[in-house]
Amino acid sequence: MWWNAKYPNAMHLPHSWQQLQNGDHYCNALSDYFSAWYPKILGHHVLKLGGLSAEIQGDCFLQHAILLSPHISPELHRLALQKNTSVIQANLTELPFIEQSIDACVLGNTLNFSQDPHQVLREVTRVLREDGYLFLSLFNPFSPLLFKRYLHRPSHSPLPVRHYVPWRILDWLALLNFEILDQKRLMSWDKHRCFPQLIAIVARKRVYPLTLNPQKVRFKKQEMLSPASAFHTRLLRK
């Protein structure tokens, strides 16, 4: 497992869950889990980074869905035909949005295929509004997937994958002032039922105002024992 945040080699995001082994099951499990949280979102814009995030569906009441990916695939073109859906080609580490303009963001296993996950999370934090929601999923390293460096299907080109322990991602989110609302390991469908292969995290961006950190009251330090000053006082009295 590579412990440095930034990977030395270039990484490529999958265009679709169809490129991954058991990708359909992953997509369905995440769609069912995140759907329960979508009604809590208030706003207009939901941003989905990467082709995997774009295919995660659910009853989201936001008016506008933005699908962003470095490469526009035929799958994204088909998703763009949906009502109130836009497709943008851009780098995930340089999102073309102003600060606090997005109400919710979906990272469906995006970090597993990102060369610089720190910068991706920093950009998500920048464009996400105060109290905005972040829906994030990862492959569980404590599962048989840990021993796989590639998760592509035999008929597709190799897709190198990175694995992260959950506490590492939670620590990154805490440093970015995210409140973890829920974390769940989604049960797998195969014989390895004791080793769930997906980890889903729901977090919310919190911005604490400065008024919540009152200044410390500074008291004047009193000199309890000062023999020199006492001697000086006696001389003045004489």
Secondary structure, 3 states (H helix, E strand, C coil): CCCCCCCCCCCCCCCCHHHECCHHHHHHHHHHHHHCCHHHCCCCEEEEEHHHHHCCCCCCCCCEEEEEECCCCHHHHHHCCCCCEEEEECCCCCCCCCCCCEEEEEEECCHHHCCCHHHHHHHHHHHEEEEEEEEEEEECCCCHHHHCCECECCCCCCCECCCCCHHHHHHHHHHCCEEEEEEEEECCCCCCCCCCCEEEEEEEECCCCHHHCCCCCCCCCCCCCCHHHHHHHHHHHC
